[in-house]
Amino acid sequence: MKIGVAGSVGLDHLMTFSGKFTDSLVAGSLEKVSLSFLVDGLEVRRGGCAANIAFGMGSLGLNPILIAAVGIDWPDYDAWLVRHGVDTSHVLVSKTLHTAHFMVTTDTELNQIASFFPGAMSEARNIELSPIMEKTGKLDLIVISPDDPEAMLRHSEVARQEGIAIAADPSQQMARMSGEEIKQLITGATYLFLNEYELALAIQKTGWSDREILEQVKYRVVTLGSEGARVESLTGETIKVTCPKEKSKTDPTGVGDSFRSGFVAGLAWGLSHERCAQLGSMIATYVIETTGTQEYRFTSAEFLTRFKDAYGASAAAEIEPHLPKR
């Protein structure tokens, strides 16, 4: 299965605040907020939604095609992703701009306040899928994750014209995109990935009801934080999965991206949606246990043991043949 992953590539600046953001919010004064938080730590790590998803898929033995715009500071990041199984040969490298930067502060309750500087990502609108597919062959699936909105809409339009299955993942761009843009992105998608808040925001911005959004796609995958995830469709029953028990709650950054990487890997392996969601939840658990979105490590044996503990022997037996031998 040939899979393209379109979206952002960036550097994550991860900070921690040893308190709760909510303690500094004053009821009745939220329309005029001016706050400064003294943070305890700063980690600079590789990130970006498309890179995180592609890295997770590469860690599971796949070779996804990264479709993204990156900066003049790309070479080190490029070597890292290639070493972890990602095809980076089709990225657009800016001649003047640096790679995007994501800045996030996490409090003790794992609430986050974040900002994103697009940098070279703003050139993603210049990427054309057709020349890429002339070299790689036609894609079977394209994951359209947060990116320059114009690029996201263009990729979705071309994919529909070419009959390529779309996994729409507006997530972090939901706040920036208009209701009409959100409608354009998700209409006709095979899969739509959202968390609960993003689903509520999509309902608000599009004016569609919960059911009307579901009617636009074949399958809707909603992540539920520590409660796991559910896979919904109009034609079948809703599938719900739980999360494996984490060893620690270190940093939630990139958890959603990693879930998507596992889910899409499961699709590539021909697994059921239940197994896909379980696979995504397992990868997400590894991410929340580490600082950084691409710092987790596992052996196939360890992964299989934890998967078996969480979901049972029969579930583990289904994924075992697909795991990389290491």
Secondary structure, DSSP 8 states (H G I E B T S, - for coil): --EEEES--EEEEEEE-SS-GGGG--TT-TTS-------SEEEEEEE-HHHHHHHHHHHTT---EEE-EE-TT-HHHHHHHHHTT-B-TT-EE-SS---EEEEEEE-TTS-EEEEEE-GGGGGGGG--HHHHHHHH---SEEEE-S--HHHHHHHHHHHHHHT-EEEE--GGGTTTS-HHHHHHHHTT-SEEEEEHHHHHHHHHHH---HHHHHHTSSEEEEE-GGG-EEEE-SSS--EEE-----S-----TTHHHHHHHHHHHHHHTT--HHHHHHHHHHHHHHHHTSSSSS-----HHHHHHHHHHHH-HHHHHHHGGGS---
